[in-house]
Amino acid sequence: MKIALSSKLSVLALAVVFTGCCCLGRMTRNADAVSYKVNPAPLEAHCDEIEVEVTAEFPPKYFDRKTTIDVTPMLVGENGATAKFESFSLQGEKVAGNNTVIPFKSGGSYTFKGKVPYKEGLDYSDLEMNITLKKGTKNKVLDPYQIAVGTITTPYLVQNDDRVLIAKDKFQRVTEHKQEATVNYAQNSSYVRPNELRDADIKELEAFVAEAAKNENITITGVEIQAYASPEGELRFNENLAEDRAESARKVVARILKRKKIDTKADNFFNNIAKGEDWLGFKAEMEKSKIEDKELILRILTMYDDLAKREQEIRNLSKTYTEVADKILPGLRRSQIDVNYKVQGKTDEEILSLAKSNPVDLNVEELLYAATLTSDNKEKLAFYTAAQNQFPADYRGFNNAGVIEFKMGNTAKAKNLFNEAKKVNASAEVHNNLGVIARLEGRKGDARKHFEAGLAAGKDVKYNTGILDIQECRYGSAVTNMAGENTFNAALAAHLDGKNDKAIEVLNAAGNKDAKSHYLYAVVYGDMGNEEKMVAHLKESISADASMKAKAAKDRAFYQYRNNSAFTSVVK
């Protein structure tokens, strides 16, 4: 995009510069020998700054030995907008001072580099040199003269299409559950004692089966039984004992199901798993116990892999083993019953109706899911607000309400809600959303920190980072972060990174061809030197939005076409 501009100051201009000091006549007469190179030309704005480099070339026997020139480059724009660059001075060989010396005999050059903040009004401006000549006691302030124009402001075409993120619900129409019960046994027995059938967990299992039998939304899908023996006695005997216990527990559950006419004919409906000796359970119970030799027994468990040897070493602790047999082993002689079932949840119609009329009848997942069933943002906001009130420990109600407020244009409310969400859970989505707010408020450093913290939320966070990259002149990074995106900003990033072919490719793939898209097409094709396509897209842009005509007429991105009849016929 950068174009270096070389120019020679006209004789007339320098005649004006040096009028009033006859001793400067020779410099005036040879003024056309002095050349100036401005880069970039036109000037460009990046990262809210305008940076320029000006090189003045003075030929041999030109710069008067006793002359000093004080120069202040200045951008002069519309509506009184100005910006002064840092001043500099040049002097002849016989001037006492510390300025850069331009030799009379050999001539020389001086390169000035400077930058000023970009502000409104400087997009259509002139770079002027304000000069004061000094020789001896004589000073002469000259009229400003123009050496370049400014300013290409293409980076400011960036669109605020930031992506705020909903924290997703975990709603499942059909959910899986299990009803648990345990049958305990006497030592070396698989007989189910009558008192076991009167235990609370068995009674709860019976009540559940009775409810499932009459509730069409509950489907019992199978029964899994894991049976164990306490780690005492002969290993093979205990393995067989575990199998017998699994079968005895199965018969208990089968009778309960049969009484309520639950279908159990499906293949593998009952899954008996004989686990044998329960050493893991033994270790867990020992760790929780207050048995005197607990630490010694736990060391034995780690020292011996041979189960028989392990048991014998524990038995050798005769007094302690009596306590183990009394307090630890009975609880390990058991069958663990899991009755697996599925629950059919509410229909979409039921959920939406309750969300509107009586949201307290919905759980948090149903309430969050309800918001996905309507396109009305006011209804979505009402559902998310209900989630906040009913489930204040869940950040999603606050975050998602903030997203809707943002989409409705209520940025301040959105910010407050995102901050409330962060107090509950500083999730990746919340960080992304706070990053969007920070960027829009001009807090670029905070925005980047939030985006970095929110990367786990996915590619939308990278896209938002790409927008920030454009603003911070990280054009290559913006292209990377927006890879795979076919948006205006992705095309803009490619153009600013010098990848015009890529910019056109992205614009071609983008679905929406609005006035701004056609305008960017024109800017890119203009930079590529394709006059025909530049003009064609300018016409499309202006046809979609008449205000684009005035914009294009002043846009320095088209400065090289200012005298092109095809261009001027479109913008005038």
PyMOL commands that set and color helices and strands:
alter all, ss='L'
color gray80, all
select helices_A, chain A and resi 11-18+22-29+31-33+78-80+154-157+194-197+200-214+235-259+279-288+294-303+307-315+318-327+329-332+348-357+359-361+364-373+377-390+395-407+411-424+428-440+444-453+455-457+459-471+475-481+488-496+500-509+515-528+531-544+547-554+556-561+565-571
alter helices_A, ss='H'
color red, helices_A
select strands_A, chain A and resi 5-8+35-39+45-46+49-58+68-76+82-84+88-91+100-101+108-117+125-135+138-141+145-150+174-184+218-229+270-277+334-344
alter strands_A, ss='S'
color yellow, strands_A
deselect
rebuild
show_as cartoon
